[in-house]
Amino acid sequence: MAFVYVLQSETTGKYYIGSTNNLNRRLGQHRNGQTRTTRVLNAYKLVYYEEYDSIDDARTRERKLKSYKSHKYIDWLILQTPQYT
């Protein structure tokens, strides 16, 4: 099992997109400041995630999401997911 996830800074609104094979462990790393790229976000929340059969599939999706130059698609994606509205 693998995941693509989106975190959003509660102060700036910026998104962080990542992938992992253990979502709970990875979120703990973000919370504990063990991830350099999100350490500066301070307060953030998990706003979206997708589940995949393999880490390769999750990383492919992560790259696709990161390739979008606008946040509009990520905003739309979050709004389409009932558990996050």
ABEGO torsion letter per residue (X at the ends): XBBBBBBBBAAAGBBBBBBBABAAAAAAAAAAGABAAAAAAEBBBBABBBBBABAAAAAAAAAAAAABABAAAAAAAAAABAAAX
